[in-house]
């Protein structure tokens, strides 16, 4: 840990925890679990999106997880998204205030304003986006993605007081975060197998006890 910085908040909800991820630094896991617990999002889903957005292409260590992401000024999408979780220019300002509010004593500990080029702040912004996404949209051109019904503004657990999500919540959050359903014939810009492995399959394989069963649709 950097001088004057305390460890991330202790995670008590087993559904917010990440399992079966050998090789990843303990500090990275702790940050993602804390971000998930802050917004009642499964930690394995936060890690899945980090992988999907290319954030695991970095050789993370327990030292560089606290440093500014080396690729942040070069790995920028056409939409202006940047950082380990590819947070958009348009949404980042609001997340800055949320990180200050939701991470204990952020500015006092780090001596800076939140910056999406750091893993911590990017993870908190992503977790909040994933949480918001699980509510879904009022309507879609299809009712389900890979056979799992999408939420349309009324999740199965509206209060969402834990990280124990249903398959519908996971699928809807994934669809909203990425902006598409990767099932064949549903206007996905990417192959279905890629989406399956990088989000849905990873969510299941990195989850601990008490989470929904695997959502693993067939690949192309």
PyMOL commands that set and color helices and strands:
alter all, ss='L'
color gray80, all
select helices_A, chain A and resi 14-16+26-38+43-52+55-57+64-66+89-102+106-110+119-133+167-178+192-206
alter helices_A, ss='H'
color red, helices_A
select strands_A, chain A and resi 144-145+148-149
alter strands_A, ss='S'
color yellow, strands_A
deselect
rebuild
show_as cartoon
